[in-house]
Amino acid sequence: DQSLMRTTLLHGILKNFEENRKHFPRFAFFEIGKEIHKQAGALPQEIPHLAAGYYGDGGLTELTRLAECLVGRVEIRPTVATRPFEHPQRSAEVLAGSQVIGRLFEFHPDWVEGRAAVLD
């Protein structure tokens, strides 16, 4: 039920989130896969990604700990510009040194009911 060439892992994450929250008051999940990104004048790039989610209280804290376990010391910095599916006041960039390596966010309230945090 998924395209062979996905441009984001978030569709699968949202689907898993919606299904699991029907049955559990608290849960965590992840997906590892490749995203396909277009490049001007060149073949598309296949970029490996990890997306992890947490549903329940303390999700952003749990996902910050996950990032620290995977990478070591990280800095979490509020993001200036949010994407349409991100909560406008609950999104941040994850930095290792000076390099942005990911984002932490809750889904925008218009996308889901409840509190779900995602590390992408």
SELUMZA-611578 format. One record per atom (N, C-alpha, C, O): residue number from 1; z, y, x; atom name; residue in three letters. Coordinates in steps of 0.05 Angstrom, whole numbers, plus 5000, padded with zeros to 4 digits. Last residue first. Layout:
<nodes>
NODE  num     Z     Y     X  atome  residu
NODE  NUM     Z     Y     X     CA     Ala
...
</nodes>
This chain:
<nodes>
NODE  num     Z     Y     X  atome  residu
NODE  120  5266  5263  5254      N     Asp
NODE  120  5238  5258  5258     CA     Asp
NODE  120  5229  5269  5285      C     Asp
NODE  120  5206  5266  5292      O     Asp
NODE  119  5317  5245  5215      N     Leu
NODE  119  5312  5252  5243     CA     Leu
NODE  119  5283  5244  5248      C     Leu
NODE  119  5276  5220  5246      O     Leu
NODE  118  5345  5267  5154      N     Val
NODE  118  5323  5253  5168     CA     Val
NODE  118  5322  5263  5196      C     Val
NODE  118  5324  5287  5201      O     Val
NODE  117  5389  5258  5099      N     Ala
NODE  117  5383  5271  5124     CA     Ala
NODE  117  5362  5254  5138      C     Ala
NODE  117  5362  5229  5136      O     Ala
NODE  116  5400  5270  5032      N     Ala
NODE  116  5388  5251  5051     CA     Ala
NODE  116  5381  5267  5076      C     Ala
NODE  116  5369  5288  5074      O     Ala
NODE  115  5433  5276  4974      N     Arg
NODE  115  5433  5286  5001     CA     Arg
NODE  115  5422  5265  5020      C     Arg
NODE  115  5435  5244  5024      O     Arg
NODE  114  5402  5288  4909      N     Gly
NODE  114  5421  5276  4928     CA     Gly
NODE  114  5418  5287  4956      C     Gly
NODE  114  5401  5305  4960      O     Gly
NODE  113  5333  5284  4894      N     Glu
NODE  113  5360  5290  4885     CA     Glu
NODE  113  5379  5277  4904      C     Glu
NODE  113  5373  5255  4915      O     Glu
NODE  112  5276  5312  4927      N     Val
NODE  112  5294  5290  4920     CA     Val
NODE  112  5320  5301  4908      C     Val
NODE  112  5327  5324  4912      O     Val
NODE  111  5244  5358  4928      N     Trp
NODE  111  5232  5332  4934     CA     Trp
NODE  111  5250  5309  4925      C     Trp
NODE  111  5239  5289  4915      O     Trp
NODE  110  5275  5403  4918      N     Asp
NODE  110  5252  5398  4900     CA     Asp
NODE  110  5240  5370  4904      C     Asp
NODE  110  5227  5359  4886      O     Asp
NODE  109  5309  5403  4963      N     Pro
NODE  109  5319  5395  4936     CA     Pro
NODE  109  5297  5390  4916      C     Pro
NODE  109  5301  5374  4898      O     Pro
NODE  108  5281  5375  5021      N     His
NODE  108  5282  5398  5003     CA     His
NODE  108  5292  5388  4976      C     His
NODE  108  5283  5367  4967      O     His
NODE  107  5320  5331  5062      N     Phe
NODE  107  5297  5337  5045     CA     Phe
NODE  107  5302  5361  5027      C     Phe
NODE  107  5325  5366  5019      O     Phe
NODE  106  5351  5357  5121      N     Glu
NODE  106  5354  5345  5094     CA     Glu
NODE  106  5328  5350  5079      C     Glu
NODE  106  5315  5371  5084      O     Glu
NODE  105  5335  5344  5190      N     Phe
NODE  105  5334  5360  5165     CA     Phe
NODE  105  5342  5343  5141      C     Phe
NODE  105  5342  5318  5142      O     Phe
NODE  104  5318  5351  5257      N     Leu
NODE  104  5337  5340  5238     CA     Leu
NODE  104  5335  5357  5213      C     Leu
NODE  104  5334  5381  5214      O     Leu
NODE  103  5265  5336  5302      N     Arg
NODE  103  5277  5353  5281     CA     Arg
NODE  103  5297  5337  5265      C     Arg
NODE  103  5294  5313  5261      O     Arg
NODE  102  5247  5332  5372      N     Gly
NODE  102  5248  5323  5345     CA     Gly
NODE  102  5260  5344  5326      C     Gly
NODE  102  5266  5366  5335      O     Gly
NODE  101  5245  5354  5421      N     Ile
NODE  101  5237  5326  5419     CA     Ile
NODE  101  5238  5315  5391      C     Ile
NODE  101  5231  5292  5386      O     Ile
NODE  100  5232  5410  5458      N     Val
NODE  100  5237  5401  5431     CA     Val
NODE  100  5227  5373  5429      C     Val
NODE  100  5203  5367  5433      O     Val
NODE   99  5260  5421  5522      N     Gln
NODE   99  5237  5410  5507     CA     Gln
NODE   99  5247  5401  5479      C     Gln
NODE   99  5266  5387  5476      O     Gln
NODE   98  5300  5436  5556      N     Ser
NODE   98  5286  5458  5541     CA     Ser
NODE   98  5263  5448  5524      C     Ser
NODE   98  5249  5464  5511      O     Ser
NODE   97  5342  5383  5543      N     Gly
NODE   97  5336  5405  5562     CA     Gly
NODE   97  5323  5427  5547      C     Gly
NODE   97  5334  5437  5527      O     Gly
NODE   96  5320  5365  5485      N     Ala
NODE   96  5330  5351  5509     CA     Ala
NODE   96  5322  5370  5531      C     Ala
NODE   96  5299  5372  5538      O     Ala
NODE   95  5334  5386  5418      N     Leu
NODE   95  5323  5392  5445     CA     Leu
NODE   95  5336  5374  5466      C     Leu
NODE   95  5360  5369  5465      O     Leu
NODE   94  5315  5387  5352      N     Val
NODE   94  5331  5371  5372     CA     Val
NODE   94  5318  5376  5399      C     Val
NODE   94  5294  5371  5403      O     Val
NODE   93  5321  5437  5302      N     Glu
NODE   93  5306  5424  5323     CA     Glu
NODE   93  5325  5409  5341      C     Glu
NODE   93  5348  5417  5345      O     Glu
NODE   92  5339  5432  5232      N     Ala
NODE   92  5344  5440  5260     CA     Ala
NODE   92  5325  5426  5278      C     Ala
NODE   92  5313  5405  5272      O     Ala
NODE   91  5359  5450  5166      N     Ser
NODE   91  5340  5438  5184     CA     Ser
NODE   91  5344  5449  5212      C     Ser
NODE   91  5353  5472  5215      O     Ser
NODE   90  5380  5474  5117      N     Arg
NODE   90  5391  5450  5130     CA     Arg
NODE   90  5370  5436  5147      C     Arg
NODE   90  5363  5412  5142      O     Arg
NODE   89  5357  5514  5088      N     Gln
NODE   89  5381  5521  5104     CA     Gln
NODE   89  5392  5497  5119      C     Gln
NODE   89  5412  5500  5133      O     Gln
NODE   88  5312  5489  5064      N     Pro
NODE   88  5309  5515  5078     CA     Pro
NODE   88  5333  5522  5095      C     Pro
NODE   88  5330  5537  5115      O     Pro
NODE   87  5296  5422  5074      N     His
NODE   87  5315  5440  5061     CA     His
NODE   87  5315  5466  5077      C     His
NODE   87  5317  5466  5101      O     His
NODE   86  5227  5404  5078      N     Glu
NODE   86  5253  5408  5090     CA     Glu
NODE   86  5270  5427  5074      C     Glu
NODE   86  5260  5446  5063      O     Glu
NODE   85  5175  5403  5060      N     Phe
NODE   85  5193  5381  5051     CA     Phe
NODE   85  5221  5384  5061      C     Phe
NODE   85  5238  5367  5055      O     Phe
NODE   84  5149  5447  5086      N     Pro
NODE   84  5153  5447  5056     CA     Pro
NODE   84  5173  5425  5046      C     Pro
NODE   84  5185  5430  5025      O     Pro
NODE   83  5189  5465  5144      N     Arg
NODE   83  5165  5453  5132     CA     Arg
NODE   83  5170  5450  5102      C     Arg
NODE   83  5194  5449  5094      O     Arg
NODE   82  5216  5527  5168      N     Thr
NODE   82  5219  5500  5157     CA     Thr
NODE   82  5192  5491  5145      C     Thr
NODE   82  5175  5507  5138      O     Thr
NODE   81  5228  5565  5223      N     Ala
NODE   81  5208  5560  5203     CA     Ala
NODE   81  5212  5531  5193      C     Ala
NODE   81  5210  5512  5209      O     Ala
NODE   80  5274  5562  5256      N     Val
NODE   80  5267  5587  5243     CA     Val
NODE   80  5248  5582  5219      C     Val
NODE   80  5252  5594  5198      O     Val
NODE   79  5327  5515  5260      N     Thr
NODE   79  5298  5521  5262     CA     Thr
NODE   79  5293  5547  5246      C     Thr
NODE   79  5306  5553  5226      O     Thr
NODE   78  5385  5511  5301      N     Pro
NODE   78  5373  5516  5274     CA     Pro
NODE   78  5344  5524  5278      C     Pro
NODE   78  5337  5539  5297      O     Pro
NODE   77  5390  5460  5349      N     Arg
NODE   77  5387  5489  5345     CA     Arg
NODE   77  5374  5493  5317      C     Arg
NODE   77  5353  5480  5311      O     Arg
NODE   76  5425  5416  5388      N     Ile
NODE   76  5415  5420  5361     CA     Ile
NODE   76  5414  5450  5356      C     Ile
NODE   76  5434  5464  5358      O     Ile
NODE   75  5414  5382  5448      N     Glu
NODE   75  5423  5407  5436     CA     Glu
NODE   75  5410  5408  5408      C     Glu
NODE   75  5386  5402  5405      O     Glu
NODE   74  5437  5322  5479      N     Val
NODE   74  5417  5337  5464     CA     Val
NODE   74  5430  5363  5454      C     Val
NODE   74  5455  5365  5452      O     Val
NODE   73  5446  5273  5528      N     Arg
NODE   73  5454  5299  5518     CA     Arg
NODE   73  5432  5314  5504      C     Arg
NODE   73  5410  5317  5515      O     Arg
NODE   72  5411  5216  5506      N     Gly
NODE   72  5432  5227  5523     CA     Gly
NODE   72  5441  5254  5511      C     Gly
NODE   72  5443  5257  5487      O     Gly
NODE   71  5376  5190  5473      N     Val
NODE   71  5365  5208  5493     CA     Val
NODE   71  5386  5216  5513      C     Val
NODE   71  5380  5223  5536      O     Val
NODE   70  5403  5155  5438      N     Leu
NODE   70  5376  5149  5447     CA     Leu
NODE   70  5368  5165  5471      C     Leu
NODE   70  5354  5154  5489      O     Leu
NODE   69  5452  5180  5428      N     Cys
NODE   69  5452  5153  5438     CA     Cys
NODE   69  5424  5146  5450      C     Cys
NODE   69  5423  5131  5470      O     Cys
NODE   68  5435  5229  5407      N     Glu
NODE   68  5450  5229  5432     CA     Glu
NODE   68  5450  5201  5444      C     Glu
NODE   68  5448  5198  5469      O     Glu
NODE   67  5412  5211  5359      N     Ala
NODE   67  5395  5225  5379     CA     Ala
NODE   67  5409  5224  5406      C     Ala
NODE   67  5396  5220  5427      O     Ala
NODE   66  5459  5192  5334      N     Leu
NODE   66  5437  5174  5340     CA     Leu
NODE   66  5419  5186  5362      C     Leu
NODE   66  5412  5172  5381      O     Leu
NODE   65  5487  5240  5327      N     Arg
NODE   65  5498  5219  5344     CA     Arg
NODE   65  5476  5199  5353      C     Arg
NODE   65  5475  5191  5376      O     Arg
NODE   64  5453  5263  5289      N     Thr
NODE   64  5457  5276  5315     CA     Thr
NODE   64  5468  5256  5335      C     Thr
NODE   64  5459  5255  5358      O     Thr
NODE   63  5461  5228  5248      N     Leu
NODE   63  5435  5228  5261     CA     Leu
NODE   63  5435  5243  5287      C     Leu
NODE   63  5420  5237  5306      O     Leu
NODE   62  5514  5239  5233      N     Glu
NODE   62  5507  5212  5242     CA     Glu
NODE   62  5480  5212  5257      C     Glu
NODE   62  5477  5198  5277      O     Glu
NODE   61  5508  5294  5218      N     Thr
NODE   61  5526  5286  5241     CA     Thr
NODE   61  5518  5259  5251      C     Thr
NODE   61  5517  5255  5276      O     Thr
NODE   60  5475  5289  5174      N     Leu
NODE   60  5466  5304  5197     CA     Leu
NODE   60  5483  5297  5222      C     Leu
NODE   60  5472  5296  5244      O     Leu
NODE   59  5509  5258  5139      N     Gly
NODE   59  5483  5248  5149     CA     Gly
NODE   59  5473  5262  5174      C     Gly
NODE   59  5464  5250  5193      O     Gly
NODE   58  5556  5267  5111      N     Gly
NODE   58  5557  5266  5140     CA     Gly
NODE   58  5531  5257  5153      C     Gly
NODE   58  5530  5249  5177      O     Gly
NODE   57  5547  5227  5053      N     Asp
NODE   57  5560  5249  5067     CA     Asp
NODE   57  5559  5245  5097      C     Asp
NODE   57  5561  5222  5107      O     Asp
NODE   56  5481  5198  5045      N     Gly
NODE   56  5509  5199  5041     CA     Gly
NODE   56  5521  5223  5056      C     Gly
NODE   56  5507  5237  5070      O     Gly
NODE   55  5432  5168  5083      N     Tyr
NODE   55  5438  5178  5056     CA     Tyr
NODE   55  5468  5176  5053      C     Tyr
NODE   55  5480  5155  5057      O     Tyr
NODE   54  5389  5177  5136      N     Tyr
NODE   54  5416  5171  5128     CA     Tyr
NODE   54  5421  5183  5101      C     Tyr
NODE   54  5415  5207  5097      O     Tyr
NODE   53  5334  5156  5178      N     Gly
NODE   53  5346  5170  5156     CA     Gly
NODE   53  5374  5160  5150      C     Gly
NODE   53  5382  5138  5157      O     Gly
NODE   52  5286  5166  5229      N     Ala
NODE   52  5310  5153  5219     CA     Ala
NODE   52  5321  5170  5197      C     Ala
NODE   52  5319  5194  5196      O     Ala
NODE   51  5227  5153  5263      N     Ala
NODE   51  5239  5169  5241     CA     Ala
NODE   51  5263  5153  5232      C     Ala
NODE   51  5261  5129  5228      O     Ala
NODE   50  5190  5157  5321      N     Leu
NODE   50  5214  5145  5309     CA     Leu
NODE   50  5223  5164  5287      C     Leu
NODE   50  5227  5188  5292      O     Leu
NODE   49  5123  5148  5342      N     His
NODE   49  5144  5164  5330     CA     His
NODE   49  5167  5146  5321      C     His
NODE   49  5163  5122  5316      O     His
NODE   48  5066  5153  5385      N     Pro
NODE   48  5088  5138  5374     CA     Pro
NODE   48  5110  5156  5364      C     Pro
NODE   48  5116  5176  5377      O     Pro
NODE   47  5003  5176  5368      N     Ile
NODE   47  5028  5185  5379     CA     Ile
NODE   47  5051  5168  5368      C     Ile
NODE   47  5054  5167  5343      O     Ile
NODE   46  4937  5177  5382      N     Glu
NODE   46  4957  5160  5370     CA     Glu
NODE   46  4984  5166  5383      C     Glu
NODE   46  4986  5163  5408      O     Glu
NODE   45  4890  5229  5370      N     Gln
NODE   45  4911  5219  5387     CA     Gln
NODE   45  4929  5200  5370      C     Gln
NODE   45  4936  5207  5347      O     Gln
NODE   44  4819  5227  5358      N     Pro
NODE   44  4847  5231  5349     CA     Pro
NODE   44  4866  5218  5369      C     Pro
NODE   44  4860  5198  5382      O     Pro
NODE   43  4773  5253  5408      N     Leu
NODE   43  4782  5231  5391     CA     Leu
NODE   43  4811  5237  5382      C     Leu
NODE   43  4826  5250  5396      O     Leu
NODE   42  4755  5323  5406      N     Ala
NODE   42  4762  5298  5420     CA     Ala
NODE   42  4770  5277  5399      C     Ala
NODE   42  4773  5283  5375      O     Ala
NODE   41  4749  5372  5381      N     Gly
NODE   41  4729  5364  5401     CA     Gly
NODE   41  4736  5339  5416      C     Gly
NODE   41  4724  5333  5436      O     Gly
NODE   40  4816  5377  5366      N     Ala
NODE   40  4791  5391  5365     CA     Ala
NODE   40  4773  5382  5388      C     Ala
NODE   40  4780  5382  5411      O     Ala
NODE   39  4848  5321  5341      N     Gln
NODE   39  4845  5339  5364     CA     Gln
NODE   39  4818  5352  5362      C     Gln
NODE   39  4798  5338  5357      O     Gln
NODE   38  4893  5292  5293      N     Lys
NODE   38  4866  5302  5301     CA     Lys
NODE   38  4869  5320  5325      C     Lys
NODE   38  4889  5334  5329      O     Lys
NODE   37  4937  5239  5300      N     His
NODE   37  4934  5268  5298     CA     His
NODE   37  4907  5276  5309      C     His
NODE   37  4899  5268  5331      O     His
NODE   36  4971  5186  5272      N     Ile
NODE   36  4945  5194  5282     CA     Ile
NODE   36  4943  5224  5278      C     Ile
NODE   36  4946  5234  5256      O     Ile
NODE   35  5031  5153  5293      N     Glu
NODE   35  5018  5173  5276     CA     Glu
NODE   35  4991  5180  5289      C     Glu
NODE   35  4989  5181  5313      O     Glu
NODE   34  5062  5090  5296      N     Lys
NODE   34  5044  5110  5308     CA     Lys
NODE   34  5033  5128  5286      C     Lys
NODE   34  5026  5119  5264      O     Lys
NODE   33  5133  5076  5288      N     Gly
NODE   33  5104  5071  5284     CA     Gly
NODE   33  5088  5093  5297      C     Gly
NODE   33  5099  5112  5308      O     Gly
NODE   32  5193  5057  5261      N     Ile
NODE   32  5179  5063  5286     CA     Ile
NODE   32  5150  5057  5281      C     Ile
NODE   32  5143  5035  5271      O     Ile
NODE   31  5245  5077  5219      N     Glu
NODE   31  5218  5066  5221     CA     Glu
NODE   31  5206  5075  5248      C     Glu
NODE   31  5209  5099  5256      O     Glu
NODE   30  5309  5065  5189      N     Phe
NODE   30  5291  5077  5209     CA     Phe
NODE   30  5264  5064  5207      C     Phe
NODE   30  5260  5043  5195      O     Phe
NODE   29  5371  5080  5153      N     Phe
NODE   29  5346  5065  5157     CA     Phe
NODE   29  5329  5079  5179      C     Phe
NODE   29  5334  5102  5186      O     Phe
NODE   28  5433  5074  5118      N     Ala
NODE   28  5417  5085  5140     CA     Ala
NODE   28  5392  5068  5143      C     Ala
NODE   28  5392  5044  5136      O     Ala
NODE   27  5472  5093  5059      N     Phe
NODE   27  5456  5074  5076     CA     Phe
NODE   27  5442  5090  5098      C     Phe
NODE   27  5439  5114  5097      O     Phe
NODE   26  5510  5093  5000      N     Arg
NODE   26  5508  5103  5027     CA     Arg
NODE   26  5491  5083  5043      C     Arg
NODE   26  5495  5059  5041      O     Arg
NODE   25  5507  5070  4951      N     Pro
NODE   25  5517  5098  4952     CA     Pro
NODE   25  5515  5110  4979      C     Pro
NODE   25  5517  5135  4982      O     Pro
NODE   24  5449  5033  4930      N     Phe
NODE   24  5471  5037  4949     CA     Phe
NODE   24  5480  5066  4949      C     Phe
NODE   24  5464  5084  4947      O     Phe
NODE   23  5407  5032  4893      N     His
NODE   23  5424  5008  4895     CA     His
NODE   23  5449  5013  4912      C     His
NODE   23  5468  4998  4910      O     His
NODE   22  5376  5076  4894      N     Lys
NODE   22  5381  5064  4867     CA     Lys
NODE   22  5403  5043  4869      C     Lys
NODE   22  5416  5037  4849      O     Lys
NODE   21  5368  5086  4947      N     Arg
NODE   21  5389  5102  4934     CA     Arg
NODE   21  5394  5092  4905      C     Arg
NODE   21  5414  5100  4893      O     Arg
NODE   20  5324  5053  4960      N     Asn
NODE   20  5351  5045  4968     CA     Asn
NODE   20  5373  5061  4953      C     Asn
NODE   20  5395  5050  4948      O     Asn
NODE   19  5279  5081  4939      N     Glu
NODE   19  5286  5054  4930     CA     Glu
NODE   19  5315  5047  4936      C     Glu
NODE   19  5329  5036  4919      O     Glu
NODE   18  5281  5131  4967      N     Glu
NODE   18  5281  5130  4937     CA     Glu
NODE   18  5290  5102  4927      C     Glu
NODE   18  5305  5100  4908      O     Glu
NODE   17  5277  5113  5021      N     Phe
NODE   17  5300  5128  5011     CA     Phe
NODE   17  5303  5126  4981      C     Phe
NODE   17  5324  5120  4970      O     Phe
NODE   16  5226  5089  5022      N     Asn
NODE   16  5250  5073  5027     CA     Asn
NODE   16  5276  5087  5017      C     Asn
NODE   16  5293  5074  5005      O     Asn
NODE   15  5196  5136  5011      N     Lys
NODE   15  5194  5113  4993     CA     Lys
NODE   15  5219  5095  4997      C     Lys
NODE   15  5231  5086  4977      O     Lys
NODE   14  5208  5168  5055      N     Leu
NODE   14  5215  5177  5028     CA     Leu
NODE   14  5215  5154  5009      C     Leu
NODE   14  5232  5152  4991      O     Leu
NODE   13  5187  5135  5096      N     Ile
NODE   13  5215  5142  5096     CA     Ile
NODE   13  5224  5150  5068      C     Ile
NODE   13  5245  5141  5058      O     Ile
NODE   12  5133  5136  5083      N     Gly
NODE   12  5147  5111  5083     CA     Gly
NODE   12  5177  5115  5082      C     Gly
NODE   12  5192  5101  5068      O     Gly
NODE   11  5123  5190  5091      N     His
NODE   11  5118  5178  5065     CA     His
NODE   11  5133  5152  5062      C     His
NODE   11  5144  5147  5041      O     His
NODE   10  5135  5200  5145      N     Leu
NODE   10  5153  5210  5125     CA     Leu
NODE   10  5148  5198  5097      C     Leu
NODE   10  5166  5196  5081      O     Leu
NODE    9  5102  5189  5186      N     Leu
NODE    9  5119  5167  5177     CA     Leu
NODE    9  5135  5175  5153      C     Leu
NODE    9  5148  5158  5141      O     Leu
NODE    8  5034  5214  5185      N     Thr
NODE    8  5063  5218  5185     CA     Thr
NODE    8  5078  5193  5176      C     Thr
NODE    8  5067  5177  5160      O     Thr
NODE    7  4983  5196  5184      N     Thr
NODE    7  4988  5221  5199     CA     Thr
NODE    7  5017  5228  5200      C     Thr
NODE    7  5025  5246  5214      O     Thr
NODE    6  4960  5130  5191      N     Arg
NODE    6  4978  5149  5179     CA     Arg
NODE    6  4981  5174  5197      C     Arg
NODE    6  4982  5172  5221      O     Arg
NODE    5  4915  5087  5179      N     Met
NODE    5  4916  5109  5198     CA     Met
NODE    5  4934  5132  5186      C     Met
NODE    5  4924  5150  5173      O     Met
NODE    4  4918  5052  5137      N     Leu
NODE    4  4920  5042  5165     CA     Leu
NODE    4  4924  5063  5185      C     Leu
NODE    4  4936  5059  5207      O     Leu
NODE    3  4961  5070  5082      N     Ser
NODE    3  4936  5074  5098     CA     Ser
NODE    3  4940  5062  5126      C     Ser
NODE    3  4962  5062  5137      O     Ser
NODE    2  4996  5022  5043      N     Gln
NODE    2  4995  5046  5061     CA     Gln
NODE    2  4969  5047  5075      C     Gln
NODE    2  4956  5026  5080      O     Gln
NODE    1  5000  4976  5016      N     Asp
NODE    1  5000  5000  5000     CA     Asp
NODE    1  5000  5025  5017      C     Asp
NODE    1  5003  5047  5006      O     Asp
</nodes>
